[in-house]
Structures are given as C-alpha cells and as structure tokens.
Amino acid sequence: MSTSGARERADRAKTSILESWDQLAEDWDRWTPVVNRWFAPASRHLISSLGLRPGERVVEFAAGSGGFTPDLSRAVGPSGHVLATDGAPGMARLAARNARRDRLENVEVVPMDGERPDLPQDSFDAVTCRQGLMFFPRPAETLRAWRDLLRPGGRIAFSAFSAPARNAFLVRPAEVLSRWAHPEGGPPEPPDAPGPFRLSRPGEAASLLAGAGLVDVRVISVDCPLELPDLGTLVSFYHMILGGIVEDLSPDESRRAWDEVAERCAGFVTPEGVRAPCELVVAAGRRGPSGRSPVPSRAGLN
C-alpha cells in the first residue's frame, strides 16, 4: 500500500475508534471504580516512572473520563498543573465534570488530538497515557510529538496490554464473540492495526520510546488481574467493552453468544470471586538534558 493509502487507512481507523469511545463514554465512566482498582498496580508504576514532584507540569493523553487524573493531581500538588486531554469529546466532557466534582483545582481538561497536540514545545515536565497509546494509529509519530512537548530531562511513561497469551480476560470472550459475528472468519487484521495488543510484541514499547529519541528507557510487566465479585458482573463488563462486536446479531443469536461467553469464562471464578488474568506493560523514558534527540540504539531493548 502507498504511503498516502496507509495514512488514509490510519485516519479512518482513528475516526472510528474515537467515535466508538465517544459513544461508550457514559458507560465507561460508570465503571471507573472497577477500572481504577483493576489498573491500580500499573498506575502506581506509572507515577513512580514519571518521578513527579510538587509544582511540575504534566499532560495526560487519552485520559478518558479522568480515572487516572486524580493520581496525577496529587503527585504534582496544588502548585503543579495537570492538563488532561482526550480526542473523544464525550470523554473529555466527563473528565472535566469529574475534575470539578472532585475539586481538582490544579487540573485543566480539554478535548485534543493526542497525535497532533496543539501545545507549546518544551513546556511540560512529563507526559503520560494509561491504556491509550495502543489505540493510536501512528504510535511512533505520536511519541515523537509527545517528546517535543518535554523540557530537557522530562519524562514519558505509558501503559499498555502485554501479549495476548497473558491476557485471557480479553482474548477468551473476544474470540467467542468474533466467531459469532463472523462465523466464516473475518479479514485478518494488519499487524500494525490499532487495538488492545498493538504494543504487545516483544521489544515494541521500548523500541518506540528509543525511536522517539528518549533515553534511560525501561519497560516492566505488571500483573493486573481483573477482579470482580461474580461471573454476572464480569459478563456485564464485557457487554460494555465488547458489545459492539455482536450488535448486528439477532436477539436469539446474541443471547446464545453471551451464554457461551459466560461458559468460557467460568474458569475465571474462584472461591473469592472472579479473577481474570491480565498483564500490562509500563514503559518509560526521558528526554536527554540537551533536549536534542540522540540516535537511538537497540542495544538492551526487550
């Protein structure tokens, strides 16, 4: 495919993803307490990797309805500033509402294209993104744009899902629903298509950060099992995040598809409740002290 054709495909994917998240905004926001507990181990590593200090300025991309934003607000303190952004207007609206509700006076929320942020260069101490970069069609370009926002020595840290084999919580129900939606098999996804596992290939996250000119690149794996009280609650969560896959099925087919999801995911149930396997990676790097982008080396990337 030509460069222009690839860019057009990426732009279509971007529009579709943002529209989907915009439609999902209200439902996603209602699940914020669950999502925050789920991602809490990775969130702590993100905060640690960013090394935020009181008074610093941080920009958050793909902030959604603001689930991670209070953590950033506390880290930089009253004298700091958090700019929370999302490309889906509905998500940004809810994030602004939630920031007002929680009286986060050091937080500003704006809708913004995270790939092409309309922000001054060399103006932030840190850039972060929790579980969003894998949905960006052009993550390499995006990280270069984020690097340019950093002051010399500034940090970037993001989280994303690791390999599918480590994330049965999502793979198992998605396989069932996709088979019902496309019984004859759908077209294969391009390996670089945006989606949950876009950054899961070994070395991918580290390579992207190094390719953006960052130094001191580190990537760690974080166990983040999805824990819920019972199977019914888990299936309800799946309805919210995966329901679009089977939205064109008949009511009877849809019921049977969801029954199979419950059956396939019954193995996640423990005596204490549901514990569905999930692993994230937290990747971080730093802009060099000169502000210039060094020639990246692949040595030591994993």
C-alpha positions as CSV (number, residue, x, y, z in Angstrom):
1,M,0.0,0.0,0.0
2,S,1.3,3.5,-0.8
3,T,2.2,5.9,1.9
4,S,-0.9,8.0,1.2
5,G,-3.1,4.9,1.3
6,A,-1.6,3.8,4.6
7,R,-2.2,7.3,6.1
8,E,-5.8,7.3,4.8
9,R,-6.4,3.9,6.4
10,A,-4.9,5.1,9.7
11,D,-7.1,8.2,9.6
12,R,-10.2,6.1,9.1
13,A,-9.2,3.8,11.9
14,K,-8.7,6.9,14.2
15,T,-12.1,8.3,13.4
16,S,-13.8,5.0,14.0
17,I,-12.0,4.5,17.3
18,L,-12.8,8.0,18.6
19,E,-16.4,7.7,17.6
20,S,-16.6,4.3,19.5
21,W,-15.1,5.8,22.6
22,D,-17.3,8.8,22.4
23,Q,-20.4,6.6,22.3
24,L,-19.0,4.5,25.2
25,A,-18.2,7.5,27.4
26,E,-21.1,7.4,29.8
27,D,-21.0,3.6,30.3
28,W,-17.2,3.7,30.7
29,D,-17.4,6.4,33.3
30,R,-19.9,4.4,35.4
31,W,-17.3,1.6,35.6
32,T,-14.5,3.9,36.7
33,P,-14.2,2.5,40.3
34,V,-13.8,-1.0,38.8
35,V,-11.2,0.1,36.2
36,N,-9.2,2.1,38.7
37,R,-8.9,-0.9,41.1
38,W,-8.1,-3.1,38.1
39,F,-5.3,-0.8,36.8
40,A,-4.0,0.3,40.2
41,P,-0.8,-1.7,40.1
42,A,0.2,-0.2,36.8
43,S,-1.0,3.2,37.8
44,R,1.4,3.1,40.8
45,H,4.3,2.2,38.4
46,L,3.3,5.0,36.0
47,I,3.5,7.5,38.8
48,S,6.8,6.1,40.0
49,S,8.3,6.1,36.5
50,L,7.3,9.7,35.9
51,G,9.0,10.8,39.1
52,L,6.6,13.6,39.5
53,R,7.4,16.4,42.0
54,P,5.3,19.1,43.5
55,G,5.0,22.1,41.2
56,E,5.6,20.2,37.9
57,R,3.5,20.3,34.8
58,V,2.2,17.0,33.3
59,V,0.0,16.4,30.3
60,E,-2.2,13.2,30.1
61,F,-3.3,11.9,26.7
62,A,-6.3,9.6,26.2
63,A,-7.4,10.5,29.7
64,G,-10.9,9.0,29.1
65,S,-13.3,10.2,31.8
66,G,-10.4,11.0,34.1
67,G,-9.9,7.9,36.1
68,F,-6.1,8.3,36.4
69,T,-6.2,12.1,36.5
70,P,-6.6,12.4,40.3
71,D,-3.4,10.4,40.9
72,L,-1.5,12.9,38.7
73,S,-3.1,15.8,40.5
74,R,-2.0,14.5,43.9
75,A,1.5,13.8,42.6
76,V,2.2,17.4,41.4
77,G,0.3,19.0,44.3
78,P,-1.5,22.3,44.5
79,S,1.4,24.2,42.9
80,G,1.6,21.8,39.9
81,H,-0.6,21.6,36.8
82,V,-2.2,18.6,35.1
83,L,-3.6,19.0,31.5
84,A,-5.9,16.1,30.9
85,T,-6.9,15.5,27.2
86,D,-8.9,13.1,25.2
87,G,-9.8,13.0,21.5
88,A,-13.3,11.9,22.2
89,P,-15.4,15.0,23.1
90,G,-17.7,12.9,25.3
91,M,-14.8,11.5,27.3
92,A,-13.3,15.0,27.8
93,R,-16.6,16.4,28.9
94,L,-17.0,13.8,31.6
95,A,-13.3,14.2,32.7
96,A,-13.9,17.9,33.2
97,R,-17.1,17.2,35.1
98,N,-15.4,14.7,37.3
99,A,-12.4,17.1,38.0
100,R,-14.9,19.8,39.1
101,R,-16.8,17.3,41.3
102,D,-13.5,16.2,42.9
103,R,-12.3,19.8,43.3
104,L,-9.1,19.1,41.4
105,E,-8.1,22.8,41.2
106,N,-4.8,22.0,39.5
107,V,-6.4,20.1,36.7
108,E,-7.4,21.5,33.3
109,V,-9.3,19.3,30.8
110,V,-9.5,19.9,27.1
111,P,-10.5,17.8,24.1
112,M,-7.4,17.3,21.9
113,D,-6.0,15.2,19.2
114,G,-3.3,13.3,21.0
115,E,-1.4,12.5,17.8
116,R,-1.0,16.2,17.0
117,P,-1.2,18.1,20.3
118,D,-1.7,21.8,19.9
119,L,0.6,22.7,22.7
120,P,3.9,24.6,23.0
121,Q,7.1,22.6,22.8
122,D,9.5,22.3,25.8
123,S,6.6,23.2,28.2
124,F,6.0,20.1,30.3
125,D,7.9,18.0,32.8
126,A,6.1,14.8,32.0
127,V,3.7,13.2,29.5
128,T,1.7,10.1,30.3
129,C,-1.0,7.9,28.9
130,R,-2.7,5.0,30.7
131,Q,-4.0,2.3,28.4
132,G,-4.5,4.6,25.4
133,L,-1.4,4.6,23.1
134,M,-2.2,1.2,21.6
135,F,-5.3,2.7,20.1
136,F,-3.3,5.4,18.3
137,P,-2.8,4.5,14.6
138,R,0.7,6.1,14.5
139,P,2.3,5.5,17.8
140,A,5.8,6.2,16.6
141,E,4.8,9.7,15.3
142,T,2.7,10.2,18.4
143,L,5.6,9.6,20.8
144,R,7.9,11.9,18.8
145,A,5.2,14.6,19.1
146,W,5.0,14.0,22.9
147,R,8.8,14.1,23.3
148,D,8.8,17.6,21.7
149,L,6.4,18.8,24.5
150,L,9.0,17.9,27.2
151,R,11.5,20.2,28.7
152,P,15.1,18.7,28.7
153,G,15.1,15.9,31.2
154,G,11.3,15.5,31.0
155,R,9.8,12.0,31.2
156,I,7.2,10.0,29.3
157,A,5.5,6.9,30.7
158,F,2.6,4.9,29.3
159,S,0.9,1.6,29.9
160,A,-0.5,-1.0,27.5
161,F,-1.6,-4.6,27.4
162,S,1.2,-7.2,27.1
163,A,1.0,-10.3,25.0
164,P,-2.4,-11.9,24.3
165,A,-1.3,-15.1,26.0
166,R,-1.1,-13.1,29.2
167,N,-4.5,-11.5,28.9
168,A,-7.1,-14.3,28.8
169,F,-9.6,-11.9,30.4
170,L,-10.0,-10.2,27.0
171,V,-8.9,-12.9,24.5
172,R,-11.3,-15.5,25.7
173,P,-14.6,-13.5,25.4
174,A,-13.4,-11.7,22.2
175,E,-12.7,-15.0,20.4
176,V,-16.2,-16.2,21.2
177,L,-18.0,-13.0,20.2
178,S,-15.9,-12.7,17.0
179,R,-16.8,-16.2,16.0
180,W,-20.5,-15.5,16.4
181,A,-20.2,-12.2,14.5
182,H,-18.1,-13.7,11.7
183,P,-18.8,-17.5,11.5
184,E,-16.9,-17.8,8.3
185,G,-14.0,-15.8,9.6
186,G,-13.4,-12.1,9.1
187,P,-10.5,-10.5,7.2
188,P,-7.2,-10.7,9.1
189,E,-6.2,-7.5,11.0
190,P,-2.9,-5.9,9.8
191,P,-0.2,-6.4,12.4
192,D,0.1,-2.6,12.9
193,A,-3.7,-2.0,13.3
194,P,-4.6,-0.1,16.4
195,G,-6.1,-2.3,19.1
196,P,-5.5,-3.7,22.6
197,F,-2.4,-5.7,21.6
198,R,-0.8,-3.2,19.2
199,L,2.1,-2.7,21.5
200,S,2.4,-6.2,22.8
201,R,5.2,-7.6,20.6
202,P,8.4,-8.2,22.4
203,G,10.5,-5.1,22.4
204,E,7.8,-2.9,20.7
205,A,7.3,-0.4,23.6
206,A,11.0,0.0,24.3
207,S,11.8,0.4,20.6
208,L,9.1,3.1,20.1
209,L,10.5,5.1,23.0
210,A,14.1,4.8,21.8
211,G,13.0,5.6,18.3
212,A,11.4,8.8,19.6
213,G,14.8,9.8,20.9
214,L,14.2,9.0,24.6
215,V,17.0,7.7,26.9
216,D,17.0,5.6,30.0
217,V,14.2,3.5,28.5
218,R,12.7,1.0,30.9
219,V,9.8,-1.5,30.4
220,I,8.3,-3.6,33.1
221,S,5.5,-6.2,33.2
222,V,2.8,-5.7,35.8
223,D,0.2,-8.3,36.9
224,C,-3.2,-6.6,36.9
225,P,-5.9,-9.3,37.2
226,L,-9.5,-8.2,36.6
227,E,-11.2,-8.9,39.9
228,L,-15.0,-8.8,40.2
229,P,-17.5,-10.2,42.7
230,D,-19.1,-12.8,40.4
231,L,-19.4,-14.0,36.8
232,G,-22.6,-12.0,36.2
233,T,-20.7,-8.8,36.9
234,L,-17.9,-9.9,34.6
235,V,-20.3,-10.6,31.7
236,S,-21.9,-7.2,32.3
237,F,-18.5,-5.6,32.0
238,Y,-17.9,-7.5,28.7
239,H,-21.3,-6.2,27.4
240,M,-19.9,-2.7,27.9
241,I,-16.5,-3.1,26.3
242,L,-17.2,-5.8,23.7
243,G,-20.9,-5.5,22.9
244,G,-20.2,-3.8,19.6
245,I,-18.8,-7.0,18.2
246,V,-22.2,-8.7,18.2
247,E,-24.5,-5.7,17.8
248,D,-25.8,-6.9,14.4
249,L,-26.8,-10.4,15.6
250,S,-30.4,-11.4,16.1
251,P,-31.7,-11.4,19.7
252,D,-31.6,-15.2,19.9
253,E,-28.0,-15.3,18.4
254,S,-26.9,-12.6,20.8
255,R,-28.3,-14.4,23.8
256,R,-26.5,-17.6,22.7
257,A,-23.3,-15.8,22.1
258,W,-23.3,-14.3,25.6
259,D,-24.2,-17.6,27.1
260,E,-21.1,-19.0,25.5
261,V,-19.0,-16.2,26.8
262,A,-20.2,-16.9,30.4
263,E,-19.5,-20.6,29.9
264,R,-15.9,-20.0,28.5
265,C,-15.1,-17.5,31.3
266,A,-16.5,-19.6,34.2
267,G,-12.9,-20.8,34.7
268,F,-12.1,-17.3,36.0
269,V,-14.3,-17.8,39.1
270,T,-12.5,-18.6,42.3
271,P,-14.0,-19.1,45.8
272,E,-13.3,-15.3,46.5
273,G,-14.9,-14.1,43.2
274,V,-13.7,-13.6,39.6
275,R,-10.0,-13.3,39.0
276,A,-9.4,-13.0,35.2
277,P,-5.8,-13.0,34.0
278,C,-4.4,-9.6,32.8
279,E,-0.9,-8.3,32.4
280,L,0.2,-4.8,31.4
281,V,3.5,-3.3,30.5
282,V,4.6,0.1,31.8
283,A,7.2,1.8,29.5
284,A,9.1,4.9,30.3
285,G,11.9,7.1,29.0
286,R,13.5,10.5,29.4
287,R,14.3,13.3,27.1
288,G,18.1,14.0,27.2
289,P,19.4,17.0,29.1
290,S,20.3,18.9,25.9
291,G,16.8,18.5,24.6
292,R,18.3,17.0,21.4
293,S,17.2,13.6,20.2
294,P,20.1,11.2,20.2
295,V,20.5,8.5,17.6
296,P,18.6,5.5,19.2
297,S,20.3,2.3,20.0
298,R,18.5,-1.1,20.0
299,A,21.0,-2.5,22.5
300,G,19.4,-3.8,25.6
301,L,15.8,-3.3,24.4
302,N,13.4,-6.1,25.4
